[in-house]
């Protein structure tokens, strides 16, 4: 077999592979010798079928098997011998001419095919001694814990029917029918709908007009859907809602005590506070983690500059660009609305895609050199977390991960990356800094993603692109209207 390099330009490689016809014929004869004693052909005793007859009947099919085996196995062997890693699955090109293919299967012509691929560049790891990060830490106060418990209590509070007019904080039970230009629209109707005035669950102006209503009232409420409302047929439109009030109920008083804790399934208020403190600390810890991670990535970005495989960059860019266009479509905006052009946005997000690929290769090399592995238990936990996000769809999700090539890698990659970040955090200089929650949550989390000042809707798409953990998941919307946003559910 001949292996001839025909292209070595940057990271691109092209290899021509030639397997002489005589070698293919020899392999076929060896395979025929293996099968001749197993085949059953009428008129011949088992094991007595002449090789020439077996070849006549099965030669081409065996040769086809050999061709498939060579094309399947040889590329990885060739790359291994060359000490190269392909960034993506090598592209294999062989003759499509039927007459030429017939000659190959008849061992009358050499088997020739070409491998085209991009190599993963060699990365020389650098010292991380100079990397310094600031870890922002927030002390959780008792006031914040009580505030959060109050919100939880509000969601579980009871209401008692009251006589008289509805006020801020009261719950109104009603039927409603929404219309645009006098015509009812899909999702604009509900019966026995419950709405707490001031919860801001419905579109702006709707709840304000419920103040003062009482049981038995019929009223027409007029509102205007926001310009960025997800349903394009309603966005920016004026609508009316025919309201029939069935009940007005006042909220019961909220008391943070053991009775409340028991109602929430906890043995005591102290235990409830402990749980809430842990949840708040975990939420802040996740934000802190992402900020520290971004600092590390930013400094690695400065340390490592090399050409990235274009196919990986193309794939990453397409993922980002798809999200950008989805965000624009949902918001009803254009690139001009975002003070940029499609061309400028493409250039900037292309730079972001290149950064992501380059840093991904660096983290992969660091992890590989450190012997970092993802255990089966960690994979199972990640899969279980996926299943919990989609109750009722467990079978479909399991089937997806079982049957989709590369799906398991989507579980493994983020686990591996976080373990590499853990390793780096143990080696770089980390300084803790006490901050307020406002400072911690300041909207600068995506600064490390931005290749330039201006672009399309970066805050969403770039943050999603840089760190999937920060991506926003749109919750399923129960009713099209008059909810404020499609992604908002009924719970606060």
C-alpha positions as CSV (number, residue, x, y, z in Angstrom):
1,X,0.0,0.0,0.0
2,X,1.3,3.4,-0.9
3,X,0.5,6.5,1.2
4,X,1.4,9.7,-0.6
5,X,1.0,13.2,0.9
6,X,-0.4,15.4,-1.9
7,X,-1.1,18.6,0.2
8,X,0.4,20.1,3.4
9,X,-0.8,23.7,3.5
10,X,-1.2,25.1,7.0
11,X,-3.4,22.7,8.9
12,X,-4.8,21.1,5.7
13,X,-3.6,17.7,4.6
14,X,-4.5,15.5,1.7
15,X,-3.3,11.9,1.4
16,X,-3.5,9.7,-1.6
17,X,-3.8,6.0,-0.7
18,X,-3.1,3.3,-3.3
19,X,-3.6,-0.4,-2.7
20,X,-2.3,-2.4,-5.7
21,X,-4.7,-4.7,-7.4
22,X,-2.5,-7.7,-6.7
23,X,-2.6,-7.0,-3.0
24,X,-6.4,-6.7,-3.1
25,X,-6.6,-10.0,-5.0
26,X,-4.3,-11.7,-2.4
27,X,-6.5,-10.5,0.4
28,X,-9.6,-11.7,-1.5
29,X,-8.1,-15.1,-2.0
30,X,-7.2,-15.4,1.7
31,X,-10.8,-14.5,2.6
32,X,-12.1,-17.0,0.1
33,X,-10.0,-19.7,1.6
34,X,-11.5,-18.9,5.0
35,X,-15.1,-19.1,3.7
36,X,-14.9,-21.9,1.2
37,X,-15.4,-24.6,3.9
38,X,-18.4,-22.7,5.4
39,X,-20.5,-22.1,2.3
40,X,-23.3,-24.4,1.3
41,X,-23.8,-24.8,-2.4
42,X,-26.2,-27.3,-4.0
43,X,-24.3,-30.0,-5.8
44,X,-21.2,-29.8,-3.6
45,X,-20.4,-31.5,-0.3
46,X,-19.5,-29.2,2.6
47,X,-15.9,-28.2,2.3
48,X,-15.5,-29.5,-1.2
49,X,-16.6,-26.4,-3.2
50,X,-13.8,-25.4,-5.6
51,X,-12.2,-22.1,-4.7
52,X,-12.7,-20.9,-8.3
53,X,-16.4,-21.5,-8.0
54,X,-16.6,-19.7,-4.7
55,X,-14.7,-16.8,-6.2
56,X,-17.1,-16.7,-9.1
57,X,-20.1,-16.6,-6.8
58,X,-18.8,-14.4,-3.9
59,X,-15.6,-12.8,-5.2
60,X,-17.1,-9.3,-5.8
61,X,-19.1,-9.2,-2.6
62,X,-16.0,-10.2,-0.6
63,X,-13.9,-7.6,-2.5
64,X,-16.6,-5.0,-1.6
65,X,-16.3,-6.0,2.1
66,X,-12.5,-5.6,1.9
67,X,-12.8,-2.1,0.3
68,X,-15.2,-1.0,3.0
69,X,-12.9,-2.4,5.7
70,X,-9.9,-0.6,4.3
71,X,-11.7,2.7,4.0
72,X,-13.1,2.3,7.5
73,X,-9.8,1.3,9.2
74,X,-6.9,2.7,7.3
75,X,-7.5,6.5,7.8
76,X,-7.1,6.2,11.6
77,X,-4.1,4.0,11.1
78,X,-2.5,6.4,8.7
79,X,-3.0,9.4,11.0
80,X,-1.6,7.4,13.9
81,X,1.5,6.5,11.9
82,X,1.9,10.1,10.9
83,X,1.5,11.3,14.5
84,X,-1.5,13.5,13.5
85,X,-4.9,14.1,15.0
86,X,-7.7,15.1,12.6
87,X,-9.9,18.0,13.8
88,X,-13.0,16.3,12.2
89,X,-13.8,13.1,10.5
90,X,-11.5,12.9,7.4
91,X,-13.3,13.3,4.1
92,X,-12.8,10.2,1.9
93,X,-13.0,10.5,-1.9
94,X,-12.8,7.5,-4.3
95,X,-13.9,6.9,-7.8
96,X,-17.6,7.2,-8.7
97,X,-17.1,5.8,-12.1
98,X,-19.0,2.5,-12.4
99,X,-16.6,0.9,-14.9
100,X,-13.6,1.8,-12.7
101,X,-15.3,0.5,-9.6
102,X,-16.1,-2.8,-11.4
103,X,-12.4,-3.2,-12.3
104,X,-11.5,-2.7,-8.6
105,X,-14.0,-5.3,-7.5
106,X,-12.6,-7.7,-10.1
107,X,-9.0,-7.0,-8.9
108,X,-8.2,-5.6,-12.3
109,X,-7.4,-2.1,-11.1
110,X,-5.7,-0.6,-8.0
111,X,-7.9,0.7,-5.2
112,X,-7.3,4.4,-4.9
113,X,-8.8,6.9,-2.5
114,X,-8.0,10.3,-1.0
115,X,-8.1,11.5,2.6
116,X,-8.7,15.2,3.2
117,X,-8.6,16.6,6.7
118,X,-7.3,19.3,9.0
119,X,-4.9,18.5,11.7
120,X,-5.2,19.7,15.3
121,X,-2.1,21.9,15.7
122,X,0.6,20.9,18.2
123,X,0.1,23.0,21.3
124,X,3.1,23.7,23.6
125,X,1.7,24.2,27.0
126,X,2.8,27.3,28.9
127,X,3.2,28.1,32.5
128,X,0.1,29.5,34.3
129,X,2.1,31.1,37.1
130,X,1.3,34.5,35.7
131,X,-2.4,34.0,35.6
132,X,-4.2,35.9,38.4
133,X,-7.9,35.9,39.0
134,X,-10.2,37.7,41.5
135,X,-12.9,35.6,43.1
136,X,-15.8,37.7,44.1
137,X,-17.5,36.6,47.3
138,X,-20.9,37.7,48.7
139,X,-21.9,37.3,52.3
140,X,-25.5,36.2,52.5
141,X,-27.4,38.4,55.0
142,X,-30.3,37.4,57.2
143,X,-32.4,40.1,55.5
144,X,-31.8,38.5,52.1
145,X,-32.7,35.1,53.5
146,X,-35.9,36.4,55.0
147,X,-36.7,38.3,51.8
148,X,-36.3,35.1,49.8
149,X,-38.5,33.1,52.3
150,X,-41.1,35.8,52.1
151,X,-41.2,35.4,48.3
152,X,-41.5,31.6,48.7
153,X,-44.3,32.2,51.2
154,X,-46.1,34.6,48.9
155,X,-46.2,31.9,46.2
156,X,-47.7,29.5,48.7
157,X,-49.9,31.9,50.6
158,X,-53.6,31.4,50.8
159,X,-56.3,33.9,49.8
160,X,-59.7,34.5,51.3
161,X,-62.8,35.7,49.4
162,X,-63.5,39.4,50.2
163,X,-66.3,41.7,49.5
164,X,-65.7,44.9,47.8
165,X,-63.2,46.2,45.3
166,X,-59.9,44.5,44.3
167,X,-56.7,46.3,45.4
168,X,-53.0,45.7,44.8
169,X,-52.0,42.3,46.0
170,X,-55.5,40.8,45.8
171,X,-56.2,37.8,43.6
172,X,-58.8,38.1,40.9
173,X,-60.5,35.0,39.4
174,X,-61.9,35.8,36.0
175,X,-62.9,34.7,32.5
176,X,-61.4,36.7,29.7
177,X,-61.5,36.8,25.9
178,X,-58.9,38.7,23.9
179,X,-59.5,40.4,20.6
180,X,-57.5,42.4,18.0
181,X,-59.6,44.5,15.7
182,X,-62.6,42.9,17.1
183,X,-61.5,39.3,16.2
184,X,-60.6,36.8,18.9
185,X,-57.0,35.4,18.6
186,X,-55.5,32.1,19.5
187,X,-54.4,31.8,23.1
188,X,-56.4,34.9,24.2
189,X,-59.1,33.0,26.0
190,X,-59.2,31.5,29.5
191,X,-61.7,30.6,32.1
192,X,-61.3,30.8,35.9
193,X,-57.9,32.4,35.4
194,X,-56.3,33.6,38.6
195,X,-54.2,36.7,38.7
196,X,-52.6,38.5,41.6
197,X,-52.6,42.2,40.9
198,X,-49.1,43.5,41.0
199,X,-47.5,40.2,40.1
200,X,-46.6,41.6,36.6
201,X,-47.5,38.3,35.0
202,X,-49.6,39.8,32.3
203,X,-48.7,42.4,29.6
204,X,-48.2,46.0,30.8
205,X,-51.4,47.8,31.7
206,X,-53.6,44.7,32.1
207,X,-53.3,44.3,35.9
208,X,-53.6,48.0,36.6
209,X,-57.1,48.0,35.1
210,X,-58.2,45.3,37.5
211,X,-57.8,47.6,40.5
212,X,-61.3,48.4,41.7
213,X,-63.2,45.6,40.1
214,X,-65.5,43.3,42.3
215,X,-67.1,40.0,41.9
216,X,-69.8,40.0,39.1
217,X,-68.3,42.9,37.2
218,X,-67.9,42.8,33.5
219,X,-65.3,45.0,32.0
220,X,-63.4,45.6,28.8
221,X,-59.6,46.1,29.2
222,X,-57.6,47.8,26.5
223,X,-53.9,47.2,26.2
224,X,-51.1,47.3,23.7
225,X,-48.8,44.3,23.2
226,X,-45.1,45.1,23.5
227,X,-43.3,45.6,20.2
228,X,-41.0,42.7,21.1
229,X,-43.8,40.3,22.0
230,X,-42.8,36.8,20.7
231,X,-46.0,36.3,18.7
232,X,-45.4,38.4,15.6
233,X,-49.2,38.6,14.9
234,X,-49.7,40.4,18.2
235,X,-46.5,42.4,18.6
236,X,-47.2,46.1,18.9
237,X,-51.0,45.6,18.4
238,X,-53.7,47.1,20.5
239,X,-56.0,44.5,22.0
240,X,-59.2,44.4,24.1
241,X,-60.1,41.8,26.7
242,X,-63.6,41.1,27.7
243,X,-63.4,40.4,31.4
244,X,-65.9,38.7,33.7
245,X,-64.9,38.8,37.4
246,X,-65.9,35.7,39.3
247,X,-64.1,36.4,42.6
248,X,-61.9,38.8,44.5
249,X,-59.8,37.4,47.3
250,X,-57.4,39.1,49.7
251,X,-54.1,37.5,50.7
252,X,-53.6,36.0,54.1
253,X,-50.9,37.5,56.3
254,X,-47.4,36.1,55.9
255,X,-45.6,35.0,59.0
256,X,-42.1,33.4,58.9
257,X,-42.4,30.7,61.5
258,X,-42.4,27.0,62.1
259,X,-45.9,26.7,60.8
260,X,-44.8,28.1,57.5
261,X,-41.8,25.8,57.4
262,X,-44.0,22.8,58.0
263,X,-46.4,23.9,55.3
264,X,-43.4,23.9,52.9
265,X,-42.3,20.4,54.0
266,X,-39.5,21.5,56.4
267,X,-39.4,20.6,60.1
268,X,-38.6,24.1,61.4
269,X,-38.0,27.7,60.3
270,X,-34.4,27.4,61.2
271,X,-34.0,24.5,58.8
272,X,-35.9,26.5,56.2
273,X,-33.5,29.3,56.6
274,X,-30.5,26.9,56.3
275,X,-31.9,25.5,53.1
276,X,-32.6,29.0,51.6
277,X,-29.1,30.2,52.6
278,X,-27.6,27.2,50.9
279,X,-29.6,27.9,47.7
280,X,-28.6,31.6,47.6
281,X,-24.9,30.7,48.2
282,X,-25.1,28.1,45.5
283,X,-26.6,30.7,43.1
284,X,-24.0,33.2,43.9
285,X,-21.3,30.6,43.7
286,X,-22.3,29.7,40.2
287,X,-22.0,33.3,39.1
288,X,-18.7,33.6,40.9
289,X,-17.5,30.4,39.2
290,X,-18.4,31.7,35.7
291,X,-16.7,35.0,36.3
292,X,-13.5,33.3,37.5
293,X,-13.7,30.9,34.6
294,X,-14.0,33.8,32.2
295,X,-10.9,35.5,33.7
296,X,-8.9,32.3,33.2
297,X,-10.1,31.9,29.6
298,X,-9.4,35.6,28.8
299,X,-5.8,35.1,30.0
300,X,-5.4,31.8,28.2
301,X,-6.6,33.6,25.1
302,X,-3.7,36.0,25.5
303,X,-1.2,33.3,26.1
304,X,-2.1,31.1,23.2
305,X,-2.3,32.3,19.6
306,X,-2.3,29.8,16.8
307,X,-4.3,28.8,13.7
308,X,-7.5,26.9,14.5
309,X,-9.0,24.2,12.2
310,X,-11.3,26.0,9.9
311,X,-14.0,23.3,9.9
312,X,-14.3,23.5,13.7
313,X,-14.5,27.2,13.5
314,X,-17.1,27.0,10.8
315,X,-19.2,24.6,12.9
316,X,-18.9,26.8,16.0
317,X,-19.8,29.9,14.0
318,X,-22.9,28.3,12.6
319,X,-24.1,27.4,16.1
320,X,-23.6,31.0,17.3
321,X,-25.1,32.5,14.2
322,X,-28.1,30.3,14.4
323,X,-28.7,31.6,18.0
324,X,-28.2,35.2,16.9
325,X,-30.8,34.9,14.2
326,X,-33.2,33.1,16.5
327,X,-32.9,36.0,19.0
328,X,-33.4,38.6,16.3
329,X,-36.5,36.8,15.0
330,X,-38.0,36.4,18.5
331,X,-37.4,40.1,19.3
332,X,-38.7,41.2,15.9
333,X,-35.5,43.2,15.4
334,X,-32.9,43.6,12.6
335,X,-29.2,44.2,12.6
336,X,-29.9,47.8,11.9
337,X,-31.9,48.0,15.1
338,X,-28.8,46.8,17.0
339,X,-26.7,49.5,15.4
340,X,-24.7,47.2,13.2
341,X,-24.8,45.3,9.9
342,X,-25.0,41.7,9.1
343,X,-21.5,41.8,7.6
344,X,-20.0,43.4,10.7
345,X,-21.9,41.0,13.0
346,X,-20.7,38.0,11.0
347,X,-17.1,39.2,11.3
348,X,-17.3,39.7,15.0
349,X,-19.0,36.4,15.8
350,X,-16.6,34.6,13.5
351,X,-13.8,36.0,15.8
352,X,-15.7,34.7,18.8
353,X,-16.1,31.2,17.2
354,X,-12.3,31.1,16.5
355,X,-11.6,32.1,20.2
356,X,-13.9,29.3,21.5
357,X,-12.3,26.7,19.3
358,X,-8.8,27.8,20.1
359,X,-9.5,27.8,23.9
360,X,-11.3,24.5,23.6
361,X,-8.2,22.9,22.1
362,X,-6.0,24.5,24.8
363,X,-8.2,23.1,27.6
364,X,-8.3,19.7,25.9
365,X,-4.5,19.6,25.7
366,X,-4.1,20.7,29.3
367,X,-6.6,18.0,30.4
368,X,-5.0,15.3,28.3
369,X,-1.5,16.1,29.6
370,X,-2.9,16.0,33.2
371,X,-4.6,12.7,32.7
372,X,-8.1,14.1,33.4
373,X,-10.8,11.7,32.6
374,X,-14.6,11.8,32.8
375,X,-16.0,8.8,34.7
376,X,-19.0,6.8,33.8
377,X,-20.7,7.9,37.0
378,X,-20.2,11.5,36.1
379,X,-21.7,10.8,32.7
380,X,-24.7,9.1,34.3
381,X,-25.3,12.1,36.6
382,X,-25.2,14.4,33.6
383,X,-27.6,12.3,31.7
384,X,-29.9,12.2,34.7
385,X,-29.8,16.0,35.0
386,X,-30.9,16.1,31.3
387,X,-33.8,13.8,32.0
388,X,-35.0,15.9,34.9
389,X,-35.2,18.9,32.7
390,X,-37.8,17.2,30.4
391,X,-40.2,15.2,32.5
392,X,-42.3,12.9,30.4
393,X,-39.7,12.8,27.6
394,X,-37.2,10.5,29.2
395,X,-37.5,7.7,26.6
396,X,-37.0,10.1,23.7
397,X,-33.9,11.6,25.4
398,X,-32.4,8.2,26.2
399,X,-33.0,7.1,22.6
400,X,-31.3,10.3,21.4
401,X,-28.2,9.7,23.4
402,X,-28.1,6.0,22.5
403,X,-28.6,6.4,18.7
404,X,-27.1,9.8,17.9
405,X,-23.4,9.8,17.0
406,X,-21.5,12.3,19.1
407,X,-24.4,12.9,21.6
408,X,-22.4,11.3,24.4
409,X,-19.6,13.8,23.7
410,X,-22.0,16.7,24.4
411,X,-22.4,15.3,27.9
412,X,-18.7,14.6,28.4
413,X,-17.3,17.8,27.0
414,X,-18.6,20.3,29.7
415,X,-17.7,17.9,32.5
416,X,-14.2,17.6,31.2
417,X,-13.9,21.3,30.7
418,X,-15.0,22.0,34.3
419,X,-12.5,19.5,35.6
420,X,-9.7,21.3,33.7
421,X,-10.8,24.6,35.1
422,X,-10.7,23.1,38.6
423,X,-7.1,22.0,37.9
424,X,-6.2,25.5,36.7
425,X,-7.8,27.1,39.8
426,X,-5.6,25.0,42.0
427,X,-2.5,26.4,40.1
428,X,-3.2,30.0,39.4
429,X,-3.2,32.9,41.8
430,X,-6.6,33.5,43.2
431,X,-7.6,36.5,45.4
432,X,-10.9,36.6,47.2
433,X,-12.7,39.9,47.1
434,X,-15.8,40.7,49.2
435,X,-18.5,42.3,47.0
436,X,-22.2,43.1,47.2
437,X,-24.7,41.0,45.4
438,X,-25.3,43.9,43.0
439,X,-21.6,44.1,42.2
440,X,-21.5,40.3,41.7
441,X,-24.5,40.3,39.4
442,X,-23.4,43.4,37.5
443,X,-24.1,42.9,33.8
444,X,-20.5,42.4,32.7
445,X,-20.5,38.6,32.5
446,X,-20.3,38.6,28.7
447,X,-17.5,41.1,28.4
448,X,-15.0,38.3,27.7
449,X,-17.1,37.2,24.8
450,X,-17.2,40.4,23.0
451,X,-14.7,40.7,20.2
452,X,-15.7,44.3,19.7
453,X,-18.0,47.0,21.0
454,X,-20.8,46.8,18.5
455,X,-22.6,43.7,17.3
456,X,-26.1,42.1,17.1
457,X,-27.8,41.0,20.4
458,X,-24.6,40.0,22.2
459,X,-25.9,39.8,25.7
460,X,-27.9,36.7,24.9
461,X,-26.1,35.0,22.1
462,X,-22.5,35.7,23.1
463,X,-23.0,34.6,26.6
464,X,-24.7,31.4,25.4
465,X,-21.9,30.9,23.0
466,X,-19.1,31.4,25.5
467,X,-20.7,29.4,28.3
468,X,-23.6,27.1,27.8
469,X,-24.2,27.1,31.5
470,X,-25.3,30.7,31.3
471,X,-27.7,30.2,28.4
472,X,-31.3,31.0,28.9
473,X,-33.8,28.2,28.5
474,X,-37.2,29.3,27.3
475,X,-39.9,27.7,29.5
476,X,-42.9,26.4,27.6
477,X,-45.7,29.0,27.5
478,X,-49.0,27.9,28.7
479,X,-51.1,30.6,27.0
480,X,-50.2,32.9,24.2
481,X,-51.8,35.9,25.9
482,X,-52.2,38.0,27.8
483,X,-48.9,36.8,29.4
484,X,-46.1,39.3,29.2
485,X,-43.5,37.0,27.6
486,X,-43.6,33.7,26.0
487,X,-40.9,32.4,28.2
488,X,-42.7,33.4,31.4
489,X,-44.8,30.8,33.2
490,X,-47.3,31.3,35.9
491,X,-44.9,30.9,38.9
492,X,-43.0,33.9,40.1
